[in-house]
Amino acid sequence: MSLPRTVAEVLDEHVTLEVEGIDRMYLNVYQPWLQTDRGVAAFFRFHRGETFASSALMNPMSKSFIAAVDRFVHQEQIPLITFTKGQRKDDIAQEYRSRFHAAEGILFVGKAQEKTPVFRTEKRRNPRTAQTYAWIVRSTAMVNHYYFYGIDEDFGPFFLKFCTYFPYNAKLCINGHEYVKRQLAKEGIAFEALDNGILSCADPRRLQQLCDSLSATKIDSLLRKWLARLPHPFTPKDRAAGYRYVVSILQVEFSLTQVLDRPQTGRVFFEEVIRENLDIGRPDYVQLIFERRIKKGTPGRFRSRVITEGVTPSLHIDYKRSRIKQYFKEDRALRTETTINDTRDFDIGKRLSNLPALRRLGFQANRRLLDVQRISQDCALGEDAFHRINDPVEVDGQRASGLRFADESVQALFSALLVFRLLPRGFSNRDLRNHWAPLLGKAPHDITPGQMTYHLRRLRLHVLIERIPGSHRYRLTRHGCRITLFCTRAYSRILRPGLALIIPPEARDDSELRRGFDQVDRVIDRWIEKRKVPA
């Protein structure tokens, strides 16, 4: 059995199903007017008509909410479980799901103490009158939370977690793949499930349409549906006055799943891709994948990590508080997954209405990572291509000198071009000059625009770059990406270190490469002597 040789060959010829969609979403459910001390004071004084705003007024509300939960559990005959430290909530939920056969409903209610932001009353003293007064301040406390684990007819498994203390913030967790599975089953489309994904589908086109249909409106409708069925901490009068929950995004995962026809081959090849991309977490790579400019003051660790669970490796790339994870799922599918933990990393708001913008960003990041890997692997050059680059060319009467492989300035030019390889706006004369000059040990002003124009013309006639129509900007061609990547890697990783080991007389004799090269040299000499081949 022959193995595929490049990323392009794997993705173009060996993928049986490709689908991208939202995976897990963790949403913040909160009342925005009650997240500040002033808002809390206004709630009690102006909405509820209390004389003073005090945390003592919160206690009756909390007791009423807890009593409502107890009544709900009793009336619906739902198990109430107290989670213990270290207990996996998902394992318990899975056990209850396996015994649940209705179309939808609450499986059980879990209770756990967790640290959370709260409001409390603090005594303060007026510096002029010396009188004390109560003041609402933010604080933290260990408070009971109720987890409502349920099954929805359209969304499948979910949980809604309520804090039992004012302002009763909540969290909603859903899974986009479970939503898609439910929709496929409703429409009678045959499919084979993958753990947290789809392995095969009778109608791949409809599958992708269903993934795309998971919108902010549908997610919000899911929340409203269950808020109406479950105990609610705010009264109907509160909600009528505008104290209604809104939804923001705490964490969202955007996944691209590519199922391969030969799983064993895919796993081996994926390990090779990881080996070739250990440096992909560098800022210059990360800013291309996420299309974000990274400066010295940009917060966060920019790194790539390879984590192995059992014998299965996974590649992790960090950007601020977000990350991309790539792994081979169940030895069947390549999963590329962008997880956004803070939407402000990308200057996007947290409200659920920003989901379309986040969707575009997440899926584009997945594709760009694959583009980087495709380019890094699929860059084999033939002898003819090598000579076309090194020799002079003539195109429509215009001549350009060759780009000599061993020329230091050419290698620096190739390295500078790689910085711009995935930028959709390309680069200008000045952009390239600012990156090329430092690689030559010069300042950008040491190279004139005219000199830079000469080199841009060389690159264009060798078809390494092309001008963007209607502008004075350029972009790398696909051919140029292969050429520059191959030449810089071959020069920096093979030629330069290899020659340093085998050529200089002062090089160490215990080098493995030098010993091997000397042995080959001696074998060739003996072969020549035996056959009396003229020197």
PAMIFI-854066 format. One record per residue (C-alpha): residue number from 1; residue in one letter; x, z, y. Coordinates in steps of 0.05 Angstrom, whole numbers. Layout:
N
NODE num residu   east     up  north
NODE NUM      A      X      Z      Y
...
***
This chain:
535
NODE num residu   east     up  north
NODE   1      M      0      0      0
NODE   2      S     30    -22     67
NODE   3      L     27     27    124
NODE   4      P      5      7    194
NODE   5      R     65      2    240
NODE   6      T     38     15    309
NODE   7      V    -16     54    345
NODE   8      A    -47    -12    366
NODE   9      E    -52    -34    294
NODE  10      V    -85     31    272
NODE  11      L   -135     32    329
NODE  12      D   -151    -42    327
NODE  13      E   -154    -54    252
NODE  14      H   -166     12    215
NODE  15      V   -220     48    255
NODE  16      T   -288     45    220
NODE  17      L   -326     86    273
NODE  18      E   -310    104    344
NODE  19      V   -354    149    386
NODE  20      E   -344    190    448
NODE  21      G   -390    245    471
NODE  22      I   -396    316    496
NODE  23      D   -376    369    446
NODE  24      R   -384    443    463
NODE  25      M   -411    466    530
NODE  26      Y   -408    537    555
NODE  27      L   -452    545    616
NODE  28      N   -460    600    668
NODE  29      V   -533    619    682
NODE  30      Y   -539    659    746
NODE  31      Q   -579    671    809
NODE  32      P   -534    647    866
NODE  33      W   -566    692    920
NODE  34      L   -548    754    880
NODE  35      Q   -473    744    872
NODE  36      T   -453    779    936
NODE  37      D   -465    849    964
NODE  38      R   -504    821   1023
NODE  39      G   -548    780    977
NODE  40      V   -563    841    933
NODE  41      A   -580    883    995
NODE  42      A   -626    829   1020
NODE  43      F   -661    826    952
NODE  44      F   -680    900    953
NODE  45      R   -693    909   1028
NODE  46      F   -727    844   1049
NODE  47      H   -756    817    985
NODE  48      R   -777    882    950
NODE  49      G   -787    921   1015
NODE  50      E   -743    980    998
NODE  51      T   -717   1024   1054
NODE  52      F   -646   1024   1028
NODE  53      A   -607    980    979
NODE  54      S   -580   1023    924
NODE  55      S   -557   1015    852
NODE  56      A   -610   1068    835
NODE  57      L   -662   1013    845
NODE  58      M   -628    971    791
NODE  59      N   -637   1022    736
NODE  60      P   -713   1014    728
NODE  61      M   -704    938    725
NODE  62      S   -652    945    670
NODE  63      K   -695    993    630
NODE  64      S   -755    946    636
NODE  65      F   -714    887    612
NODE  66      I   -685    925    552
NODE  67      A   -755    949    534
NODE  68      A   -780    877    537
NODE  69      V   -725    855    489
NODE  70      D   -743    911    441
NODE  71      R   -816    890    442
NODE  72      F   -797    817    431
NODE  73      V   -754    835    370
NODE  74      H   -809    879    341
NODE  75      Q   -866    829    353
NODE  76      E   -828    768    327
NODE  77      Q   -797    809    270
NODE  78      I   -727    785    288
NODE  79      P   -665    823    264
NODE  80      L   -628    862    317
NODE  81      I   -553    867    301
NODE  82      T   -501    909    336
NODE  83      F   -435    870    335
NODE  84      T   -374    910    315
NODE  85      K   -304    900    343
NODE  86      G   -268    841    312
NODE  87      Q   -331    814    279
NODE  88      R   -339    738    283
NODE  89      K   -407    723    314
NODE  90      D   -406    650    291
NODE  91      D   -399    672    218
NODE  92      I   -461    715    224
NODE  93      A   -499    659    259
NODE  94      Q   -479    610    204
NODE  95      E   -505    658    151
NODE  96      Y   -573    664    186
NODE  97      R   -577    589    198
NODE  98      S   -568    575    124
NODE  99      R   -632    615    110
NODE 100      F   -673    587    168
NODE 101      H   -720    530    151
NODE 102      A   -766    525    211
NODE 103      A   -760    469    263
NODE 104      E   -739    518    317
NODE 105      G   -738    592    333
NODE 106      I   -694    653    345
NODE 107      L   -650    671    285
NODE 108      F   -630    741    308
NODE 109      V   -611    781    369
NODE 110      G   -541    810    374
NODE 111      K   -519    867    418
NODE 112      A   -448    879    443
NODE 113      Q   -413    917    498
NODE 114      E   -371    873    543
NODE 115      K   -336    881    610
NODE 116      T   -373    845    665
NODE 117      P   -378    844    742
NODE 118      V   -433    890    768
NODE 119      F   -456    921    834
NODE 120      R   -455    995    847
NODE 121      T   -468   1042    906
NODE 122      E   -410   1070    945
NODE 123      K   -414   1125    997
NODE 124      R   -383   1107   1063
NODE 125      R   -374   1146   1128
NODE 126      N   -388   1120   1197
NODE 127      P   -323   1130   1237
NODE 128      R   -362   1143   1302
NODE 129      T   -419   1188   1279
NODE 130      A   -386   1217   1216
NODE 131      Q   -451   1206   1179
NODE 132      T   -449   1180   1107
NODE 133      Y   -488   1120   1083
NODE 134      A   -496   1080   1018
NODE 135      W   -464   1011   1011
NODE 136      I   -468    960    956
NODE 137      V   -400    939    929
NODE 138      R   -376    895    872
NODE 139      S   -345    928    811
NODE 140      T   -336    920    736
NODE 141      A   -365    960    678
NODE 142      M   -375    958    603
NODE 143      V   -447    936    595
NODE 144      N   -491    917    536
NODE 145      H   -504    843    527
NODE 146      Y   -559    811    485
NODE 147      Y   -542    748    446
NODE 148      F   -604    706    428
NODE 149      Y   -580    660    372
NODE 150      G   -630    604    360
NODE 151      I   -646    535    335
NODE 152      D   -677    483    382
NODE 153      E   -716    424    356
NODE 154      D   -676    375    400
NODE 155      F   -609    411    409
NODE 156      G   -599    447    344
NODE 157      P   -559    512    344
NODE 158      F   -549    548    411
NODE 159      F   -543    618    438
NODE 160      L   -564    649    504
NODE 161      K   -528    713    524
NODE 162      F   -559    761    576
NODE 163      C   -525    818    612
NODE 164      T   -571    878    614
NODE 165      Y   -549    901    683
NODE 166      F   -563    873    752
NODE 167      P   -558    815    771
NODE 168      Y   -570    797    697
NODE 169      N   -523    738    693
NODE 170      A   -528    698    628
NODE 171      K   -488    647    588
NODE 172      L   -514    587    549
NODE 173      C   -474    554    494
NODE 174      I   -494    486    463
NODE 175      N   -461    432    422
NODE 176      G   -469    358    440
NODE 177      H   -455    335    369
NODE 178      E   -511    378    342
NODE 179      Y   -557    347    394
NODE 180      V   -538    277    370
NODE 181      K   -549    296    297
NODE 182      R   -619    320    313
NODE 183      Q   -635    256    350
NODE 184      L   -609    212    294
NODE 185      A   -651    250    243
NODE 186      K   -713    243    288
NODE 187      E   -704    168    292
NODE 188      G   -692    161    218
NODE 189      I   -621    133    226
NODE 190      A   -577    148    166
NODE 191      F   -512    183    181
NODE 192      E   -458    225    147
NODE 193      A   -440    288    184
NODE 194      L   -370    310    200
NODE 195      D   -357    382    217
NODE 196      N   -374    382    291
NODE 197      G   -379    306    292
NODE 198      I   -404    243    257
NODE 199      L   -366    210    200
NODE 200      S   -408    148    191
NODE 201      C   -473    120    219
NODE 202      A   -519     63    200
NODE 203      D   -528     44    273
NODE 204      P   -463     59    312
NODE 205      R   -490     27    376
NODE 206      R   -550     73    377
NODE 207      L   -505    132    361
NODE 208      Q   -464    119    424
NODE 209      Q   -527    111    465
NODE 210      L   -552    179    442
NODE 211      C   -486    211    460
NODE 212      D   -491    180    529
NODE 213      S   -562    205    537
NODE 214      L   -543    279    537
NODE 215      S   -554    291    611
NODE 216      A   -555    350    659
NODE 217      T   -630    343    664
NODE 218      K   -640    352    589
NODE 219      I   -593    412    587
NODE 220      D   -630    444    645
NODE 221      S   -697    432    610
NODE 222      L   -670    466    547
NODE 223      L   -653    528    588
NODE 224      R   -721    530    623
NODE 225      K   -757    522    557
NODE 226      W   -724    584    526
NODE 227      L   -725    625    590
NODE 228      A   -801    618    587
NODE 229      R   -802    642    514
NODE 230      L   -752    699    518
NODE 231      P   -756    765    556
NODE 232      H   -739    753    629
NODE 233      P   -704    805    674
NODE 234      F   -739    780    738
NODE 235      T   -813    785    750
NODE 236      P   -858    725    764
NODE 237      K   -862    748    836
NODE 238      D   -786    747    841
NODE 239      R   -782    677    812
NODE 240      A   -838    652    858
NODE 241      A   -796    678    917
NODE 242      G   -738    633    896
NODE 243      Y   -699    681    853
NODE 244      R   -691    631    796
NODE 245      Y   -632    617    752
NODE 246      V   -586    558    764
NODE 247      V   -533    530    717
NODE 248      S   -459    518    727
NODE 249      I   -405    495    680
NODE 250      L   -355    545    653
NODE 251      Q   -325    501    598
NODE 252      V   -340    432    572
NODE 253      E   -306    390    518
NODE 254      F   -305    314    519
NODE 255      S   -286    285    452
NODE 256      L   -266    216    426
NODE 257      T   -272    211    350
NODE 258      Q   -241    152    313
NODE 259      V   -255    152    239
NODE 260      L   -201    115    198
NODE 261      D   -211     74    135
NODE 262      R   -151    104    100
NODE 263      P   -146    179    116
NODE 264      Q    -78    191     84
NODE 265      T    -46    135    124
NODE 266      G    -78    161    188
NODE 267      R    -52    231    178
NODE 268      V     20    208    165
NODE 269      F     17    161    224
NODE 270      F    -12    215    270
NODE 271      E     48    259    254
NODE 272      E     94    202    275
NODE 273      V     55    196    340
NODE 274      I     64    270    354
NODE 275      R    139    265    341
NODE 276      E    145    208    391
NODE 277      N    105    245    445
NODE 278      L    135    314    447
NODE 279      D    152    305    520
NODE 280      I     83    281    541
NODE 281      G     68    347    575
NODE 282      R    118    333    631
NODE 283      P     87    331    701
NODE 284      D    100    256    709
NODE 285      Y     62    241    645
NODE 286      V      7    291    658
NODE 287      Q     -8    264    727
NODE 288      L    -19    195    697
NODE 289      I    -65    220    642
NODE 290      F   -108    261    689
NODE 291      E    -97    215    749
NODE 292      R    -78    275    792
NODE 293      R    -18    280    837
NODE 294      I     27    339    816
NODE 295      K     70    371    869
NODE 296      K    120    429    867
NODE 297      G     66    477    889
NODE 298      T     14    454    838
NODE 299      P     -5    516    797
NODE 300      G     -4    518    721
NODE 301      R     44    504    664
NODE 302      F     54    430    648
NODE 303      R     74    428    576
NODE 304      S     60    397    509
NODE 305      R     56    439    446
NODE 306      V     51    423    372
NODE 307      I     12    475    334
NODE 308      T      7    473    259
NODE 309      E    -50    504    221
NODE 310      G    -33    502    147
NODE 311      V     -3    432    140
NODE 312      T    -44    399    196
NODE 313      P     -9    392    263
NODE 314      S    -44    385    330
NODE 315      L    -18    362    398
NODE 316      H    -36    403    460
NODE 317      I    -25    381    532
NODE 318      D    -38    430    590
NODE 319      Y    -59    415    661
NODE 320      K    -74    476    704
NODE 321      R   -131    511    666
NODE 322      S   -151    449    628
NODE 323      R   -121    416    567
NODE 324      I   -123    357    519
NODE 325      K   -121    371    445
NODE 326      Q   -108    317    393
NODE 327      Y   -112    328    318
NODE 328      F   -132    296    252
NODE 329      K   -201    324    235
NODE 330      E   -214    339    161
NODE 331      D   -162    286    143
NODE 332      R   -214    233    161
NODE 333      A   -215    222    236
NODE 334      L   -169    224    297
NODE 335      R   -200    271    348
NODE 336      T   -177    268    421
NODE 337      E   -210    323    461
NODE 338      T   -206    340    535
NODE 339      T   -228    411    552
NODE 340      I   -243    427    625
NODE 341      N   -242    502    637
NODE 342      D   -247    498    713
NODE 343      T   -279    438    746
NODE 344      R   -242    455    811
NODE 345      D   -177    433    778
NODE 346      F   -204    363    794
NODE 347      D   -238    378    861
NODE 348      I   -306    375    828
NODE 349      G   -361    427    837
NODE 350      K   -384    473    781
NODE 351      R   -459    459    785
NODE 352      L   -489    424    725
NODE 353      S   -507    365    770
NODE 354      N   -432    346    770
NODE 355      L   -434    331    695
NODE 356      P   -432    254    705
NODE 357      A   -367    259    746
NODE 358      L   -336    306    695
NODE 359      R   -358    260    638
NODE 360      R   -321    201    669
NODE 361      L   -259    243    681
NODE 362      G   -257    272    611
NODE 363      F   -267    207    574
NODE 364      Q   -216    171    618
NODE 365      A   -164    225    603
NODE 366      N   -175    215    528
NODE 367      R   -166    139    535
NODE 368      R   -104    146    579
NODE 369      L    -70    191    528
NODE 370      L    -83    139    474
NODE 371      D    -56     85    521
NODE 372      V      9    125    531
NODE 373      Q     16    134    456
NODE 374      R     -1     61    443
NODE 375      I     53     39    491
NODE 376      S    105     88    465
NODE 377      Q     97     64    393
NODE 378      D     79     -9    401
NODE 379      C    141    -34    438
NODE 380      A    180    -75    388
NODE 381      L    220   -132    419
NODE 382      G    243   -195    385
NODE 383      E    310   -228    398
NODE 384      D    277   -283    439
NODE 385      A    243   -233    484
NODE 386      F    309   -196    494
NODE 387      H    343   -259    516
NODE 388      R    285   -279    562
NODE 389      I    295   -213    600
NODE 390      N    372   -216    602
NODE 391      D    377   -290    621
NODE 392      P    359   -323    687
NODE 393      V    289   -355    691
NODE 394      E    258   -411    731
NODE 395      V    183   -411    745
NODE 396      D    151   -467    785
NODE 397      G    217   -483    818
NODE 398      Q    233   -410    834
NODE 399      R    295   -381    802
NODE 400      A    309   -308    788
NODE 401      S    371   -276    758
NODE 402      G    369   -240    691
NODE 403      L    355   -166    683
NODE 404      R    418   -146    645
NODE 405      F    404    -91    594
NODE 406      A    471    -55    607
NODE 407      D    466    -59    683
NODE 408      E    458     11    711
NODE 409      S    414    -12    768
NODE 410      V    368    -49    720
NODE 411      Q    360     12    676
NODE 412      A    344     54    738
NODE 413      L    293      1    760
NODE 414      F    259      3    691
NODE 415      S    256     79    694
NODE 416      A    225     78    763
NODE 417      L    173     27    740
NODE 418      L    150     73    684
NODE 419      V    125    124    735
NODE 420      F     72     74    757
NODE 421      R     52     46    690
NODE 422      L    -19     76    686
NODE 423      L    -37     81    760
NODE 424      P    -98     36    774
NODE 425      R    -77     25    847
NODE 426      G     -7      3    827
NODE 427      F     52     11    874
NODE 428      S     81    -18    937
NODE 429      N    150    -39    959
NODE 430      R    161     29    990
NODE 431      D    134     67    929
NODE 432      L    183     34    882
NODE 433      R    241     41    932
NODE 434      N    229    116    939
NODE 435      H    234    125    863
NODE 436      W    290     75    849
NODE 437      A    339     97    903
NODE 438      P    350    169    878
NODE 439      L    364    142    808
NODE 440      L    422    103    838
NODE 441      G    447    163    877
NODE 442      K    423    134    943
NODE 443      A    373    152    996
NODE 444      P    311    107   1003
NODE 445      H    334     84   1072
NODE 446      D    399     57   1041
NODE 447      I    358      1   1009
NODE 448      T    325    -47   1057
NODE 449      P    254    -74   1046
NODE 450      G    286   -143   1040
NODE 451      Q    331   -121    983
NODE 452      M    271    -89    949
NODE 453      T    231   -154    957
NODE 454      Y    287   -191    920
NODE 455      H    281   -144    861
NODE 456      L    205   -147    862
NODE 457      R    210   -223    858
NODE 458      R    257   -217    798
NODE 459      L    208   -171    763
NODE 460      R    149   -216    779
NODE 461      L    182   -280    754
NODE 462      H    202   -244    690
NODE 463      V    127   -226    683
NODE 464      L    142   -151    682
NODE 465      I     97   -139    743
NODE 466      E     40   -176    777
NODE 467      R     13   -173    847
NODE 468      I    -56   -142    855
NODE 469      P   -100   -196    887
NODE 470      G   -114   -187    961
NODE 471      S    -61   -134    971
NODE 472      H     14   -122    977
NODE 473      R     14    -77    916
NODE 474      Y     39    -90    846
NODE 475      R     24    -65    776
NODE 476      L     60    -67    710
NODE 477      T     36   -119    661
NODE 478      R     25   -100    588
NODE 479      H     87   -141    572
NODE 480      G    125   -103    626
NODE 481      C    103    -36    598
NODE 482      R    132    -55    530
NODE 483      I    197    -82    558
NODE 484      T    212    -25    605
NODE 485      L    194     29    555
NODE 486      F    234     -2    498
NODE 487      C    295    -15    541
NODE 488      T    298     54    573
NODE 489      R    288     89    506
NODE 490      A    338     47    469
NODE 491      Y    390     56    524
NODE 492      S    381    131    536
NODE 493      R    367    153    464
NODE 494      I    409    105    422
NODE 495      L    461     65    458
NODE 496      R    490    116    507
NODE 497      P    493    177    461
NODE 498      G    514    134    402
NODE 499      L    573    102    438
NODE 500      A    593    171    464
NODE 501      L    602    194    392
NODE 502      I    636    135    360
NODE 503      I    679    102    414
NODE 504      P    721    152    454
NODE 505      P    784    176    417
NODE 506      E    772    247    444
NODE 507      A    702    250    412
NODE 508      R    694    303    358
NODE 509      D    712    279    287
NODE 510      D    660    325    255
NODE 511      S    602    285    285
NODE 512      E    555    260    230
NODE 513      L    546    193    265
NODE 514      R    622    184    275
NODE 515      R    638    202    203
NODE 516      G    585    154    178
NODE 517      F    608     99    224
NODE 518      D    681    108    203
NODE 519      Q    660    107    130
NODE 520      V    623     41    140
NODE 521      D    684     13    176
NODE 522      R    730     32    117
NODE 523      V    681      1     66
NODE 524      I    680    -64    105
NODE 525      D    756    -64    108
NODE 526      R    761    -55     32
NODE 527      W    710   -110     21
NODE 528      I    750   -158     65
NODE 529      E    815   -141     28
NODE 530      K    784   -153    -41
NODE 531      R    757   -221    -22
NODE 532      K    817   -239     21
NODE 533      V    771   -257     78
NODE 534      P    812   -278    139
NODE 535      A    810   -226    194
***
